[in-house]
Structures are given as C-alpha cells and as structure tokens.
Amino acid sequence: MEASVLFDELATDDGHAVGIITLNKARQLHALSADMFPLLRQQLLAWQSDPRIVSVLLTSTGEKAFCAGGDVKSLQQMLVNTTGSEAKQQVVSDYFVAEYQVDYLLHNFGKPLIVWGDGIIMGGGLGLFMGASHRVVTETARIAMPEITIGLFPDVGATWFLNRLPQPGVGLFLGLTGASINANDAKYLGLSEYLIPAAKYADVIKALTTLDWQGDTELYHHQVDQLLTAQYADADFATGNLAKHQALFTQLSTYTELADVMACIQTHDSCDPWLQTSIKKLLLGSPISAHILYRQVNQYTELSLAACFRLELDLAVNVCLNADLVEGVRALLVDKDHQPHWLYKQINAVPINFVDNLFSSPWAITSHPLRSL
C-alpha cells in the first residue's frame, strides 16, 4: 500500500535542499486521515531544524484537488462505532489535536513554505493552505469552507483567518454559505498573491533549485516571493465572483443578529447563478453551524492564532458529541440521501444556552491538549 504522504528532498545548485511534501490520496481527493498528521508533523519538525533545508513545497498528486478537507467520513464512522462519551471525546480530540498541531506548525514554520493550490482546496485543505507563507493558486483552484453542509463549523484556524479578510462581511458570507471561490477571488481576499498556471509547476520547481540560498531566512522569503511573482500569469483565469457582490457582504456586516443576516441573504434579489447556488447551501445547512460561525466572526475577532485553535478544539469536541456532525456526514457522505435531520430545523429554534454550551471547554486551562501552542 502506497504511503498517504510522500516526502522528498530536491537538491539545489548550491548544495542545499528544498523539501517536497506530496499528499498522495488522489482517489479520496487527499482527504486528511488521522495517519497523515504525525507523518507531516515529524517531517516538518525535522526540516525546520535542518540547516540544509532552505524551503518546503507542499503539493499533491493528481489534478482534481490539492486537498478536499479532513476525512470526516472515517471520523463519523469511528464515532458511530464507539461507545461512551469519554471514549467518543478521545476519538474526536485525538484527530483534531493532531490536525491543528500541523496547521499551527505550518503557520510558524519560519522558512519559506510554498503551497501549490491546484484544484479543490476545502476545509482541512484550506487549513494547510493558509498555514503556508507563499500561497499559489492555479486556474483550477476552487476554495471553500463548506462545513455548514455537514453540521461542523469553519475550523483549522478559520476563526483567525476569516476575521482577517480585508473586505467586511465576506468571511461571514463564506462561512454561512460554504460558497466556492476561484483564484481571482482568492487574490481579492488576499488569500494568495500568486496566480500561476498549473503548467508552470515544473518551471517553479526548477527555479527553486537555481536560487542563491546563501543568505538568511528573511532573504529566502524575499527570493521566493520574487520567483513566484515572476511566474505570475493570470490571462486564462476566470473572473472572480466576490467583488461584484461586495455591497451585499458589507451590508451583512452591519447586522447584530443572525436572523437579520439570514433574512438579508435570502431576500437579496440577484439572478447570479453563483450567488443563488451559495444561498441554497445556506438554506440546506445546519442551523447550529450557522450560530457557531456567526459567533466566530463577531465575538472572537481579536484572538491569537493559538487561542483560535484552542477554541476550535473545544467546539469540535462539543459539536461532534452533542450537535449535528454525525447526522450531517451521514446524510452527505455515508448514506448520501442529502436529507439531514438537524437537531433544530430553523435558525430561530436553536436555544442560546445550547450554543453557549458548545463554546464551553471540556478541559481546564491547565489540562487543555493545545495549551502549549
């Protein structure tokens, strides 16, 4: 059986090396299974401290996806087959702790870390993508945080990065609707500065080996930026969808109640197919997930990245054990009947104290699994 993650070192002309990480589960669109996180973390830590390694490139096999997200189907099956709340909590905690540790390490890697964003970049895949210092998107990039459709919530650091988007209300809209955006949208939001055709991948790899890697880390970052900027070519990239709807997103950011946000989106008069598809996802999604996301982008705007991951771990455990995740994954990915029976049918039916409890940590501060971030 072939490894789920491949690691390689590419020699540079001056005697250094570029680390290459390749996600290798193309048939599953590189869904992140629990076995992948320790492999990624161990190799990243080794390369972080290795002076020969001057940069790391994160990519994947195949053309359909960089990474479609976490392997929530396997997680759901483990929850269904596990007895007892303590055992279930351990299952969830083990998975998300390992995932968030990798994401946090990427954000703080230090050396230039390039991610090649080709095809689907969703959920947990976006967590890996956002951790990189240099984020490339190709013409096929399709980015989304669609957790509302399975009864989860935007995690993998989304509490941090959705709150730091430059345009008001966009993070709220993307989280509520799970809307899919393209490469030019990613540029509009500052998620990527580098729009590079997929066909230029070999050119980028070659250029990395010919750089002068004799300076310091700050210089390395500057050199990689120059290299990727030189490969920029967006002539064949589709026009973005976000900019033309910015007035709607800005309006959403002015409301102080989720119900008003929902009403505004649902009554917005537009025949744009992209917007209509996004609204349909919102109407089919978990009302609990909508409440969680609304709090994420309104009450937790100032948290540090580490604090965001700790909050998201608390939420992940509580949502998987007490809310809509098991049912949402069943409906979308297991039975595929697309008819989830959410705990609460409407936004206004979700009790405030129920949502409050989802945000309470199962751990004391001193025993939190991510206390050392």
Protein Blocks (a to p, Z undefined) as FASTA:
>chain_A
ZZfbdcdddddfkopacddddddbfknoopacfklmmmmmmmmmmmmmmmklmbdcddde
djkbmbgcjcfklmmmmmmmpgcjklmmmmmmmmmmmmmmmmmmmmmnopacddddehja
ehjlmmmmmmpmbdcddfkbccddfklmnopaceehlmmmmmmcfbghklmmmmmnopac
dfklmmmnopacbdcdfklmmmmmmmmmmpcckbcfklmmmmmmmmmmmmgccklgccdf
klmmmmmmmmmmmpcbfklmmmmmmmpccfbfklmmmmmmmmmmcfklmmmmmmmmmmmm
mbcfklmmmmmmmmmmmmmmmmmmlmmmmmmmmnonopacdfblbfklpcfklmmmmmpc
fbdfklgfklmZZ
